[in-house]
Amino acid sequence: FSKILKLITMRTTLFIAVFLFITTNLFSNNVTHTIISNGVSRSFIVHYMDAQIPSNKPVVIMLHGDGGTGAGIQSYCGMDAIANTHSFITVYPNSLNDLGNGIWNKPVNNDLNDGPNDVLFISDLIDFLCSTYFINNNKVYVAGHSGGGFMAYHLAIALPNKIAAFAPYAASMYGDNTYINNYFASATAVKVPLLHCHGT
C-alpha cells in the first residue's frame, strides 16, 4: 500500500509541476520585434502575461547598462514578475554597437543633441507599441540601470511629452553644473516625476 501511495504522490507532484510549467509559459510571452528607426534596424523584447494583450495597458521600458542587452537586463531585473502580478507590459530595447558594445547614445560634452538616434528609437518604439498593442500612451514609463539610467535621464529631458515618469538606477545626468543649471533655468524645461535610486 505504501508503494502505491508513494507512486500516486510522485505522479501527482509531477502532474502539478508540468501543469505549472505549461500554464506559466503559455500565458507569459516574450516577443522580439524589429523596427526601422532613422534608417537602422532596431530590436526590442516585449513581455506580457496574457496570451493576448488587452488594450490600454501601461508599459515600463527597461534600459540595459553599458555592455548589456535587453535580454540581459530582463534576466536579472525581476520586472517581468512584477508586471505579471500588476498587469502591465515590460519592454527591453537593445542599444546599437556604434559607440562600443551595447552603449546607449547618451549626450556628451554638454550637447543635448548628441545621440538623437536612441531618442528617436525610443520615440518610434512607443509609437509602435501604441499602434500594435494599443497601449495606454499616458502610462509609459522608463527605467534604466547604469548606462541605461543615464539614458533615462536623457529621455526625461528629450521626451517628457511621451513618457510619464522615469526611474534611473546607479546613474546621474550627463553634463557639468553649468549645463545642468542652464537647462533647469530654461523656460522650455519640463518638470517630470523621477525616482533616483543609487546604492544598495
C-alpha positions in Angstrom: 0.0 0.0 0.0 2.8 2.4 0.9 4.4 1.8 -2.5 1.1 2.6 -4.3 0.6 5.7 -2.2 4.2 6.9 -3.0 3.7 6.3 -6.7 0.4 8.3 -6.7 2.1 11.1 -4.8 5.0 11.1 -7.2 2.6 11.2 -10.2 0.6 14.0 -8.6 3.7 16.0 -7.9 4.9 15.5 -11.5 1.5 16.5 -12.9 1.4 19.7 -10.8 4.9 20.6 -11.9 4.1 20.0 -15.6 0.8 21.9 -15.2 2.6 24.9 -13.6 5.3 24.9 -16.3 2.8 24.8 -19.1 0.4 27.4 -17.8 3.3 29.8 -16.8 4.8 29.6 -20.2 1.5 29.5 -22.1 0.4 32.8 -20.6 3.8 34.5 -20.2 5.1 35.8 -23.5 8.3 37.3 -24.8 8.1 38.6 -28.4 11.1 40.1 -30.1 10.2 42.9 -32.5 12.3 44.8 -35.1 11.5 48.2 -36.4 13.3 50.7 -38.7 14.3 53.9 -36.9 16.3 56.6 -38.6 17.0 54.1 -41.4 18.5 51.5 -39.0 17.0 48.1 -37.9 16.4 48.2 -34.1 15.2 45.4 -31.9 13.4 45.0 -28.5 11.7 42.4 -26.4 8.0 42.8 -25.4 6.9 40.8 -22.3 3.3 40.3 -21.2 1.5 37.8 -19.1 -1.7 37.2 -21.0 -2.0 35.0 -24.1 -3.1 38.2 -25.9 -2.5 41.7 -24.6 -5.7 43.6 -23.7 -5.6 47.2 -24.9 -4.9 50.2 -22.8 -2.1 48.6 -20.7 0.7 50.6 -19.0 4.2 50.0 -20.2 7.6 50.0 -18.4 10.6 50.3 -20.8 13.8 48.9 -19.1 17.1 50.2 -20.5 20.2 47.9 -20.0 23.5 49.2 -18.8 26.6 49.7 -21.0 27.9 46.5 -22.4 24.5 44.8 -21.9 21.4 43.8 -23.8 17.7 43.9 -23.4 17.6 40.1 -22.8 20.4 40.6 -20.2 18.6 43.1 -18.0 15.4 41.1 -18.4 17.1 38.1 -16.9 18.2 39.9 -13.7 16.0 42.9 -13.0 12.9 41.0 -11.9 10.4 43.3 -13.7 8.6 40.6 -15.5 7.3 39.0 -12.3 6.1 42.5 -11.1 4.5 43.1 -14.5 2.7 39.7 -14.4 1.3 40.5 -10.9 0.2 44.0 -11.7 -0.8 43.6 -15.3 1.5 45.8 -17.3 3.8 45.3 -20.2 7.6 45.4 -20.0 9.8 46.3 -22.9 13.6 45.7 -23.2 15.2 47.6 -26.1 18.7 46.9 -27.4 21.2 49.7 -28.0 23.4 49.9 -31.1 27.0 49.0 -31.1 28.2 52.1 -32.9 29.7 53.6 -29.7 31.0 50.2 -28.5 29.4 47.1 -27.3 25.9 47.8 -26.1 26.3 51.5 -25.2 23.4 54.0 -25.5 23.9 57.2 -27.4 23.8 59.5 -24.4 24.6 63.2 -24.7 28.3 64.1 -24.1 30.2 67.3 -23.8 27.0 69.1 -22.6 25.4 68.6 -26.0 21.7 67.6 -25.6 21.5 66.8 -29.3 24.4 64.4 -29.3 22.8 61.0 -29.6 19.4 61.6 -31.3 19.4 58.1 -32.7 18.4 56.5 -29.5 16.0 59.2 -28.6 14.3 58.7 -31.9 14.4 54.9 -31.4 12.6 55.1 -28.1 10.1 57.5 -29.5 9.5 55.2 -32.5 9.3 52.2 -30.2 6.5 54.0 -28.2 4.6 54.8 -31.4 5.0 51.1 -32.4 3.5 50.0 -29.1 0.6 52.4 -29.5 -0.3 51.1 -33.0 0.5 47.4 -32.4 -0.5 46.8 -28.8 -2.8 49.8 -28.3 -1.1 50.6 -25.0 -2.1 53.4 -22.7 0.1 56.2 -24.1 -0.4 58.2 -20.9 1.2 55.5 -18.8 4.5 54.9 -20.5 7.4 54.8 -18.0 11.2 54.4 -18.4 13.7 52.8 -16.0 17.3 52.1 -16.6 20.4 50.7 -14.9 23.8 52.3 -15.0 24.3 53.4 -18.7 20.6 52.9 -19.2 20.0 55.1 -16.2 22.0 57.9 -17.9 19.8 57.3 -21.0 16.7 57.5 -18.9 17.8 61.0 -17.6 18.4 62.0 -21.2 14.9 60.9 -22.2 13.5 62.8 -19.2 14.8 65.9 -21.0 14.2 64.8 -24.6 10.8 63.1 -24.4 8.8 64.4 -21.5 5.7 64.6 -23.7 5.8 60.8 -24.4 7.0 59.4 -21.1 5.1 59.8 -17.8 7.8 59.1 -15.3 11.4 58.0 -15.0 13.4 55.7 -12.7 17.2 55.7 -13.3 19.3 53.4 -11.1 23.0 53.8 -10.4 23.3 56.8 -12.8 23.2 60.5 -13.0 22.7 63.3 -15.5 25.4 63.9 -18.1 26.8 67.4 -18.2 28.6 69.8 -15.9 26.9 72.1 -13.4 26.7 75.0 -15.9 24.9 72.8 -18.5 22.5 71.4 -15.9 21.8 74.8 -14.2 21.2 76.4 -17.6 18.8 73.6 -18.6 16.7 73.9 -15.4 16.7 77.7 -15.6 15.4 77.5 -19.2 11.8 78.4 -19.9 11.5 75.3 -22.0 12.4 72.9 -19.1 9.6 70.4 -18.3 9.1 69.1 -14.8 8.7 65.3 -14.8 8.3 62.7 -12.0 11.6 61.0 -11.4 12.7 58.3 -8.9 16.5 58.3 -8.4 18.0 55.2 -6.9 21.7 54.9 -6.0 23.5 52.4 -3.9 22.1 49.3 -2.1 
